[in-house]
Amino acid sequence: MPFAGYKDHAACVKANPDKDDPDAYCAELERKAKEDSALVSPEGELNEYTVVLYGGEDPELITIKAAKYDTQDKEDWIVFYNAANEPVAEFPRWNIQGLYINV
C-alpha cells in the first residue's frame, strides 16, 4: 500500500539505506501516514475495514463497518467510530498486523 511517496514498504527501505535502521524508519513513516489519513468517510457513509490481528500461523481477520478510525484519544489503541462518532470497536495496536480499507 503506498505511503509517504513510496510504492510500498520495500521501496521505502531501498530508498533509505543511509538511515540507521531503514526498516524501522519506514515502518514509522507508514504508521504515521495511516494515522494521519484517519480514513474518514463522507457524511452518512460507512467504510468497510479489515483488521488483521496477530495470531501465529493463522492471523485472525475481522471486518468492521465504520465511518472512521482514530488513534488520538488512546495512544496504544485503534478505535473505530460509526457516523454518530460513537465507538464500535477497538484493538490494541500491538495486536494489529495490518489494517485495510476495503474498496
Residue, then its C-alpha position, 0 to 999 in steps of 0.5 A: m500500500p503506498f505511503a509517504g511517496y513510496k510504492d510500498h514498504a520495500a521501496c521505502v527501505k531501498a530508498n533509505p539505506d543511509k538511515d540507521d535502521p531503514d526498516a524501522y524508519c519506514a515502518e514509522l513513516e507508514r504508521k504515521a501516514k495511516e494515522d494521519s489519513a484517519l480514513v474518514s468517510p463522507e457524511g452518512e457513509l460507512n467504510e468497510y475495514t479489515v483488521v488483521l490481528y496477530g495470531g501465529e500461523d493463522p492471523e485472525l481477520i475481522t471486518i468492521k463497518a465504520a465511518k472512521y478510525d482514530t488513534q488520538d484519544k488512546e495512544d496504544w489503541i485503534v478505535f473505530y467510530n460509526a457516523a454518530n462518532e460513537p465507538v464500535a470497536e477497538f484493538p490494541r495496536w500491538n495486536i494489529q498486523g495490518l489494517y485495510i480499507n476495503v474498496 
